[in-house]
Amino acid sequence: MGFKISKPEEAGVPAETAGNQHNRFDRYEAAGAFGDLGTLIPFVIGYIVVTKIDPLGILFTFGIMMICSGLYYKTPIPVQPMKAIGSAAITQVSAVTPGMVWGAGIFTGLFWLVMGLTGTLDAITRFISRPVVRGIVLGLGLSFLVQGIRMMQSDFVTALIAMAITFMLLTNKRVPAMFVLIVIGVAVALLKNPGLITELSGIRFDFQLPHFVLGQITWQDFIKGALILGIAQAPLTFGNAVIAITAENNRLFPERPVTEKKIAVSQGIMNLFSAIFGGIPMCHGAGGMAGHVRFGARTGGALIILGVFLLAAGLCFSSSVLLIFNIFPLSVLGVILFFAGLELAVSTRDAGKDKGDNYILLVTAGFAFWNMGAGFLAGILIQELIKRKVFKV
């Protein structure tokens, strides 16, 4: 992309971990593993409750892909639900079927494989400047902040207490902030709903193996999934889960660089795998990395820990997963999402020194806050207009 990558310690990554290319499994990786629950849990619950997708397929595929991501990348490159597809599937319940969700996953997988393997993605990213990239990241960070605040409003007092404690513990080297957040969340959930203890006693061991759903997907499912769900997701994935995640990984972990092509191919493979086993469309969203890193993750060990947790939950407790997720109050998930947004937003301070760079940054961020694809196009447009001196700022 042609711009200097900052050192990991400048971005909040301790210098002692900067050269570490091996996965770790200490308490900080375990704490960071849960830094992306603010987006994961709400979408998974929505798919299970509203769209009626079997939780076994969702948790199994997420678990496997997270383990693979951690083993391969060795940095906290996350595996998240695709947000545009998830939002449409959950809110348009009368029009969207599980088959359409799986069809959208197959379309998305094929799309990003083609984009990555044909070199089309390289041709596009060649024109993108640092202010545009940082603008996409800033827009995403702001959207996380706003969404986090909305979730916190479900119990604002608890959220403010959790936020204050998190701020105090962010740099604590003995007590990871995420562990305290989980304790607060569980305590609040039990205090507000004492009957939850009785409900949790209903969790039962129920071992099941995943099954292929390819035979359940019709051509009509594939076409509708592509047109109604998949196409709308592509611009968001390009901005957030290709451009932004590549920039964030390479800024924080220059010893483990990735390319847009590698990320695109990775997303293609994992979406094809997910669709075949009844999972949902997934991506490597930059917000997930911000959440993992903010709460302590520095290697792929965090992804492996979370992946093992989800895999075990899917294989052994899929019939009780909604009870398990009730432990995490929405307000506390909002705090987690809020801090992921902060981590993203503050990382954009190196967009450039020129006034024109700041204009490009803010125009991109403003549109990206509304829509990632619109942010990318607006950023490229203002970048070229300023570069060619059509606009003078």
N, C-alpha and C positions, 0 to 999 in steps of 0.2 A: 504494500500500500504506500510505501515511500515515506513513512514518517518514523521518527525515533520512538522506540518502546521504552517506557520508564522501568526502573528497577522495581522488583517486587516489594522491597522494603519501603519504597516511596509510596506504594499503593496500600500499605497496611499489612503486608506479608512479612513476617519476621525474617531478618537476614539469615538466621541459622537454618531456615528451611528453603532458602532461595535456590540452593544448588541440589536439593534433595530430589532425586528422580525415582525414589522407591516409595511405594504405598506404606502408610503408617496406620496403626489401629489403636491409637491412644485415646484418652478421654476427650481431647480436643477434636479429633476426627469423629468420634462418636457424637459429640455435641453438634458439630457442623453438619452431620448427616441429616439432622432434622430441621435444618435451616430453610428448607423449601416446602415445608408442610402447608404454608399459607396458601399456596396455589394447588398443591397436590390433593389435599383432603377434600376441599369443597367440590372440585370437579369430579373426583372419583365418586363421592356420595351422590352427586347429581346424575351421573351416568347410571349408577346402580338403582337409585330410587325412581328417577323420572323415565329414563330410556330403557330400563329393565335389562341392562346388560349384566351377564353373570359376573360377579366379583372375582371368581376364580381366574377367568381369562385376563381381566384387568391387572390384578395383583401379580399373577405369574409372569406376564410379559414385562411389566415394569420391573419386577425383581431381577429377571434374567438380563434385561437391557442395562440396568444400573450396574450390575456386577460386571458385565462386559465393558461398559464405558469406563469404570474405574480401573479395570485391569489393563485396558488398552491405552487410555490417555494418561493415566497416572496423575491427573489433576482433577479438581472438582467440576468437571464438565457434566452438567445435570441431564436428567431425562425427565421431561415434564409433559403434561397433557397439552395438546395444541388448543389454544384458547378460543380462536374464532370458531373452529369446528365444535368444540365443547359447548360454547355458549349457544350456538345455533341448535345443537342437538338437545340441549336441556330446555331451552325456551320454546322451541317449536316441536313439542312432544307429539302433537297430533300428526305432524308431517314427516317426522324422522323415525326410522326403525333401526334396530341393531344392525340389520343387513346393510343399510345405507352408511352407517358409521364405519363398518368394516370395508365397504366399497370405497369410501373416502380415504381410508387408510391405504388401500392398495393403490389408488390413484396417486396419493401423496408420495408413497414410496417409489413408484415408477417415475414420477415427475422429478424428484430430487436425484435419483440415480442418473437420469438422462442429463439433467443440468450439470451434475458434477463430472460425469464420465466423458461428455462430449466437448468440454471446454467452454461451454456457453457461459458458465458462471464466471470463469476467469476474465472473459471479455467484458462482462458487466462491471466487475469489481475494480477493473483497471482504472476506471474513471472516478472512483470515489476518493475524496480527500478526507483528511483527518477531521475537520469540522463537521462533515456530514456524518461520519461514523460516530463521533462524540454526540452529535445531536440526536441520533437514533437512540443511543444509550441514555441520554438525559431524558428524552421523551418517555422511554420505558420506565426509568426511575421515578419520574413524576406520576405516571399512571399507577405504579405500585404504591406510592405514598397515598394517593387519593383513595385507591381501593382499600388499602390498609386502614385508613381512617374510617371509611364506611363500615368495615367489619368491626372495628373497635366500638362503634356507636351502639352495638348490641348490648354492651355492658361497659360504659365509658369509665366508670370508677375503677373497675378491675384493670381495664386497659391502661389507664394512667399510672396505676401502681406498678403494673408489670413493665411499662415503658421506663419509669424512673429507675427501677431496680436493674433493668437491662443496661441503661446508660451507665450506671455505677459499676457494672460488672464487665463491660465490653473489653477492657484491657486487663482484667484480673487474670493472673496466670495460674491461679489455683482452682478457682470455681468458675467453670464455663457458664456463661449467661443462659444458654439454652437449657441446661439442666434445671436451673431455678425457674425458668419459664414453664417447663413441663410440670414441675411440682406445683406452681401457682395454678396452672390450668386444671390439673387434677383436683386440687383442693377446692377451687371455686366450683367446678362441676359437681362435686359431691355435696358441697354446702347448699348450692342452689337446688339440687335435686337429690335429696337423701335416698330416694328410691332407686338411684342409679346403681347403688351397691347390689341391690337385689337383682337388677337387670344384668349387671356384669357377671353375676353368678350363673347366668344362663349361657355364658360362653362355653362352647363344647368343642372337643377335638373331633374333627370330621375330615379325615384325610381323603383328598380327591386328586386325581390326575387331570391335567388339562386335555382338551380334545380339539381336533381340527374343526373349523367352522367354514372352510372353503366351500364345501358342498352346499352350505346354506345361503351362499351369496349368489344372487341371480344377476344377469346382465343389467336388469332394470335397477337393482340395488347399486351396482357399480356406476352406472350412468347418472342416476340421481345423486348418489354420494359425491361424485366428482363435480357435478354442476351446482348443487345446492350447498355443499359443504367444502369440498376440496379446493376449488378455484379461489374462493374468498379467503382461504387461509394462506395461500401462496405468498402474497406481499408481506403479511405479518411475519411469516417464517423467514423470509429473505432478510428482513430488517433485523429482527430480534434473534433468530436462531441460526443465522449464517454470518451476517456481517458483525453484529454486536458481540456474539459469543466468541468469534475468532479474535476480535480486537481485545476483549476483556481477558481471555486466556493468555494471549501473547503479551499483554501489558503486565499481568500479574506473574506469569510463569514463563519467562522467555527461554528458560532451559528446556521447556516442553512445548515448543510452538506447534500450532496447527494451521491448516490452510482452509479457506472457504470450500475448496473442492473436497477435502477430507471430511469436513463437517456435513456437507451436502450428501455425500455417498453414505456416510454413517446414518444419517436420518432416513435415507432411502431404504437401507437394509433393515433398520429396526422397525419401520412402519410396515414393511412387508411381513416381517416376522410377527409383529403384533396382530395384524389383521388375520393371519392364518390361524392363530390360537385364540381368537375372540377378544383381543385387547382393543385399545382405543388409539387413535392417532397421537403420536408423541413427537417431541422435538428437543433440541438442546438449547433451551431458552437462556439468555444471558441473565435474566433475573434470578434464575435458580442458582447459578454460580455465585452471584452476589450474596444470596442468602446463606449458602454453604460456607463461603469464605468469611462472611461477617461473624458467624457464630463459631469459627474455629477451624474449619476444614482447610487443609493445605495440600492434600494429595487425593488420589482416587480412592483411598481407603474409606473416606466418608460415603462415597457412592456404593461401595461394596457392602458396608455395614447396613445402610438403608435398604439395599437390594436384598440382602439376606433376610432382613426383617419382613419386607413385603412378600418375598417368596415363601417364607415359612407361614405367614398369615394366609396367603392364598392357598397353599397346598393343604394346610392343616386346620384353618379356622375361617374359610371363606364364607360359611353360612352365618358367622357371627361378626363379620367385619364391621357392620354398621354399629354394633354395640361397642366395639373397640374404639372406633373413631369418635364416639360420643364423649370420650374422655377429654378431647381437645375442644374447649369452648371457642366460639367464633371470634370473640374479642381478643383472645390470646393469639390465635392464628393471624389476626389483623396486625398485632404488634410485630410478629415475625415478618410479615409482608412489608410493613412500614420500614423496618430496618434494612431489608433487602433493597427497597427503593432508595433509602439514604445512601447505601453503599454504591449503588449505580450512579446516582446523581453526583456525588462528590468526586467520582472518578473522571468526570468530564472537564476538570479544571485546566487541563493541558491542551485544550482545543486549538489554541493559537493566540498570538499576541496582537495581530492586526484587527482593526475594527471590522473589516470585511469578514474575517474568520468568525468573529462573535455574531455577526448578522447571520451567517450561514448556520452556525450552531443553533441559534434561537429559532430561526425559521424552521429548520429541520425538526427541532424538539417540539415546537408548537404543533406542527402537523402530526408528528409521530405520537404525541400524546393522544390525539384523536384516532389516528390510524397509521400503523407502521409503514404500509405501502405508500400512503400519501406523503408521509414524512420523508421517505427516501426520494420520491420523485420531486417534491418541493425543494429538498436540499440540493439535489443535482442541478435543478433548474436555476436556483439562486446562485449556486456555485459558478455555473457557466456564464451567467449574466454579469456577475461581478468580475470574473476572470477576463471576459471580453470587453469590460468597461462599458457595457450597455447601461448598467446601474452603477452609480458612484455613491459610496457611503462614507 
